[in-house]
């Protein structure tokens, strides 16, 4: 069973300002990390897209050569 215990946390203005600065730095770091991860994943997806296009093009050429060869 939980009982609500009223409480209050007090700090000097200088401490409050420092905590705000620390929180801002943490938030910026998180965003920076997220941007880095998204950028890396986007680059990987672009690389996959390019690879799949090459595979598809190669497969298409093989099919066309086979079709032309069988029709001769």
Residue pairs with C-beta under 8 A, 6 or more apart in sequence:
11 19
